[in-house]
């Protein structure tokens, strides 16, 4: 199976509405428990932040979808500037 993502891509878990937006770090080798074959092209290590804590997890590339909007991992809260005419 060809690689679908590259490092730096923004992804989400397919089918979950509340899934966090994650950034792809790299492809990682994973050994198949049944056949004992090492797979280098299907498993991705992704990072996201929750409450200031960095979380890492490995996902199969079929479980992820690419997110078109890019952005930082941290949420920034901006308030609209209040304009005064006086």
N, C-alpha and C positions, 0 to 999 in steps of 0.2 A: 504494500500500500504506500503510495507517495506521501510525502510530508505535506500537510495542509497549512501549517503555521510556521512563522519564523520568530526568533526571539524579539521581544518588544511589542508583539501584537496584543491587542486587548480582546479578551474572550469572556464568555459566560457559560455556565453549565446549561446544556440543552434541556428544555422542558421544565425548568424551575423558575418561577416568577420572582422569587426573592433571592436568587443567586447573586453573589457579589460579582462586581466587575474585577477581573484578574488580569495580570500581565504575564505573558509567557516568558520564562527565563531560558529554558533550553530543553532539548530532547534528552531523555535519560534511558539507558539500557535497562530492560526488565526481563528477567528469566521466566519463561513459561513453566508453571509447576507440573504440568502434565507431560509435555514433550521434552522439557529441558533445554529448549532453544532460546537463545538470547535475542530479544527484539530491540533494535536500535532506532526504529523509525515511527513508532506509534504512541509512545508515552511521553507526556509533557510535564515538566515541573512548572507550576504556576504560583504566583505570589499575590496576596492581597492583605489589606490591613483592616482590623476590626478593633475598635476602641483603643487605637494606638499600638496594638500588638501585631507584629508581622507573622502571618500564617503562610505556610508552604504546603502544597499537596501535589501529588502526581495523579494525572488524569489521562485516560485514553483519548486520542484525538477525535474519535467518533462522538464522545460525550460533550464536546465543546462546540460552540458557535462563535464566529467572529463578530465583535461589536464594532460598528462603524465609528461612533464618536470616541475620540481619544481624550485622554485627560489624566490628571495625576491620581495617585492612589489615595491621597488624603482629601477629605471633604473640607471645603472652605465655605464659611458662612459669610456672605456679603449682604450688607444691608444697603438699600437704595439710599443714595445721598439725599439729604433734605436741603432743598434749595430755599434760600431766604431772599426776598426781594428788598428788604430794608437794610 
